[in-house]
Amino acid sequence: MNTLENRPSESAAQSPADGVLDSSLKGAAKVSQWLAWLGGAMLLACAILVSLDVVTRAAFKVTYFESFELSTYAFAIATAMGMSYALVSRAHIRIEVLYMLLPPKRRGWVDLFAYSVLAVSAVVLLYWSALLVLGNYQSGARSNSSLSLPLVIPQTIWLVGWAWFALLAVLYAVKGLVFCVKGQGERAHQALGVASLEDEIQASGSLERRP
């Protein structure tokens, strides 16, 4: 395998705008990682509440924590927050049967198409989600449970996760578009493409070397 395929062209100078976009995406990747950790912590907390409800139901014939309702909110919020981390870590699943047959420069255009479709889908989903949250806020909708929680509270947190995901999807699509328009399809592939086996091995090795 030619190891030079995945390297960016040394003659391609990075413009100040590219530097700003790259630094912004690096900062966004850190934020996305923290959001993923937050979503995981919420799921862990719900698992504890479910366990406590099981114990109290068996011992006292009553539940105190409404774990079913809270875990439903937590799962939705964790999913929305985890989408951005899956994006920056290139963990979304793709069908690569024909993709891998293309040269890296052509793959960059395919990656751009994939991210453009993803960005449009994310923005449309964000739009309808925002309408849902706004409607529940205006109507004062509450959960049909003993908590009677205003639905706008968990839904707003859920909406923030989708908004962050949509923003990152658009930024990555713009980054790929800039590369492709400049004739730097290989750089677009390196930035947006499916992580190769070598990339995954290097990423695993860097994690193992951390103190």
N, C-alpha and C positions, 0 to 999 in steps of 0.2 A: 504493500500500500504506500502511495506517495504521501509522505508526512507533510509536504508543502501545500497540500490542497486546502488545509484548514487555516493556513496562515494568511493574514491580510497582506496586501501588496505593500512593500516597503516604500514604494514611490508615491503612495496615496497619502498626501499630507492632510492632517486633521485640521479643519477650520475651527475658529473660535466657537462658532455655533455648534459644531459637532462636540466640542469639549464640554460645553454647557449641557447639552442633551445627555452626554455620557455620564457626567457627574450627577445630573438630576436622577437618571435611572439607577445609578449606584445607590444614591440615598433612598430612592423609592424601594429598592430591593431590601434594604435594611428595615424599613418601615413594614414592608410586607412580611418579613420574617417575624417581626414582633407581633403583627396581627395574627399570624398563624399560631404562634405560641399562645396568644390570648384565647383564640378559639379552642385550642387544645386544652387549656386550663379550664375553660367553661365546661367542656365535655367531661373532664375529670371531676369537677365539682358536682355535676349532675349525676355522675355515676355514684358518688358518695351519697347524695341525697336519695337516689333510688334505693341504695342498700339500706339506708336508715328507714325509709318508708316500709321496706319489706320486713325489717325487724319489728318496727312498731305495729305493723298490721298483724304480724304473727303473735306478738306479745300482748297488745292492748286492743286489738280489733279496730284500730283507727290509724289514719295517716296524718302527719302533721306538715309535711313539706311540699305537698302538691308537686312531686317530682315529675309526674308525667307531663304536666303543662310546662314546667320550667325547662325540662329536657327538650321539648319540642322547639321552644324559642332558641335554646342554646345550639341545637343542631342546625337550625336555619342560619343563625348568625355565624357559627363556625364555618359552615359551607361558604358563605359569602366572603368571609375574611380569608379563607384558605385559597380561594380562586386566584387572588393576586400573587400569592407565593408560588402556586403551581405555574403561573405564567412566567415569573422571573427566573424560576429554576428549570423552565422548559420541560415540565413534567406532564403536560397535557398529552393525551394519547393521539397518535396520528397513524394513518395507514401508509406504509412506506414502500409498498411493492414496486411502484413505478418511480417513486421519488428517489430511491437510492440508485437508480439506473442513470439519472441525469448527472451532468458535470456540476461541480459546486457553483459555477456562475449561474447556471439555469436554476439550480435549487433556490438561489436567492430570490428569484422572481416568484417561485412557487411559495416560498416562505412569506413573501410580501402579500400574496393573495390570501394565504391562510390567516395571517394576522389582520388583514383588512376586513375579512368576513367576520373574524372574531370581534374586532372593534365595533363593527356595525351592530352585531348581535348584542354585544354588551351595552351599547348605548340605547338600543331599543328596549332591552330588558330594564335598564335603569329608568327610562322614561315611564314605562307602565308601572314599575314598582313605586316610583315617586307619586304617581296618580293614586295608587292604592293607599299609600301612607297619608297623603293629603286628604283623601276622602274619609279615612277613619279618624283623622284629626278633627275634621269639620263636623263629623257626626258624633264625635265623642264615644266611639265604639269601645266596648270593654269585653274582656274574655268571659265566656259563659262558664264560670267556675266560682269556687268560693273565694278565690283571690280577687276576682273582678278587676283585673289589671287593665289599665288603659292600653289598648293595642298599639297606640302610637309609640309607646316607649320601646318595646323590643323591635318593632318594625323600623324605627328610626336608626337604631344601631345596625340592623340588618341592611338598611338602605345605604349607610355609610360604607359598609363592606363592598356592596355592588358598585357604588360610585368610585371607590378607589380602584377596583378592578377595571372598570370602564376607562378611567383616566390612563391607567398603565397600558391597556390594550391599544388605545389611540396613540400614545407616545411611542410604543414599539413599532406600530405600523408606520408612523411618520419617520422613525429612524430607518426602517427598511426602505421606505420610499426614497429617502435622501440618498442612500447608498446606491440603489438601483438606477436612479436618474443620473447619477454621476458615473455610471458604468462600472460600479464596484459590487457586482453581484456576489463575489466571494465573501466580501465583508458583510453583506446582508445575510448570507447563509451562516456565517460564523456567529452573527449576533442573534439571529432568529431561528436558525435551523434546529433540527432534532439533535440532541446531544449524542455524540458518537460514543462508542465503547471506550475509546481512549480518554474522552472528556470525563466520563463517569468514573474511570479508574483514577484519574488525576484528582477529581473532586473527593473521592473516598480517601485517597492518600493524604490530601491536605487536611481533612478532618481528623484522621488518625494522628497526624503530627502535632495537632494543637495541644497545648498543655492542659 
